[in-house]
Amino acid sequence: MAIPLAPIAFTAARYGTVALAAYYTARKVQLSQTNQASEDALDTVVEGVSAHKCTDAPQGNAALRWRRVVRWGDTGPGLEIDIAAMGRIRVKKV
């Protein structure tokens, strides 16, 4: 009985592509130090999504914060997940 190689080859190519992308990304990431001013700014972000456009500068700012506690069972161990992000887009004519 013949082994169908086409589905196996397609799956191997897919996993190989994902592995190569992960390897490339891991090689390009640079280690950095923790900036306490940035940490403090992220701690002040309110929960939810907010955005605004500055009137005095050609830029837009956005912030996002999502905080949840995930528990396994009623009294089981839990994890607190806190995701905060800030972004800025500047457009300047040169």
N, C-alpha and C positions, 0 to 999 in steps of 0.2 A: 504494500500500500504506500502510495506516494505521500510525502509530507508537504503540506501547503506552505511554501516559503514566502510567498508575497505578504500575508498578514504578519508573519514573524519579522520580516525585513522592515515593514512599515513601522511596527511598534519599536523595533530596535533603533530605527532612524529618529523617531520621535524622542525617545529617552536619551539618545545620544545628543540631540540638539539641545534639550533642556540641560543636560550635564555640561555641555560646552558653554552655554550661556551662563550657568552658575559659576563655572570655573573662571571665565573671563571677568565676570562681575567681581568675584572674590579677589582676583589679582589687581583690579583697578581701585578697590576701596582703600583709602588711606586712613591710618589710625590718627586720631586727634585727641587733644586734651579736653576735659570738661570745662566749659566757659560758665562761670557762676552767674554772670550777668544774664546770659541767655537762659539758664535754668530758672532764675527768678522771674524773667519775663514770661516764660511758659507757664509758671505757676500762677500768674495773675490772669491768664486767659479764662474767660467765663465759659461755662459749659454750653455747647451748641455751636452753630455756625454763624459767623458774622463777617460782613464785608462793608467797606466804604471806599469812596473816592475822595481824595484830598482836594480841597478847593485851592490851596496855595501852591501845590506841586502837581506835576503831571504823573501821578502814581495812584495805584489802587492797592489797598491792603485787605487781607483776609485772615481770619483765625478760626480754628476748629478745636474743640475739646470734647472728649468722650470719656466718661468715667463710669465704670461698672464693677461690681463685685460678683464673681462667679463662684458658686459653692457646689461641691459634690455631695448631695444628700442634704437633709435638713440641718444637721449639726456637723457636717463633715468639714474637711479643710477647704479653704477658699483662696482665691487669688483676687487682688484688686488690680484692675487694668485701667491705666490712665494714659490716654493718647492725646497729645497736644501738638498742634502745628500752627505755624504762622507763615504767611507768604506775602511777598511784595512784588509788584510788577511796575517797573518804571519805563516810561517811554520818553525819550529825549531826542529832539531833532538836532543833528550835528551838521 
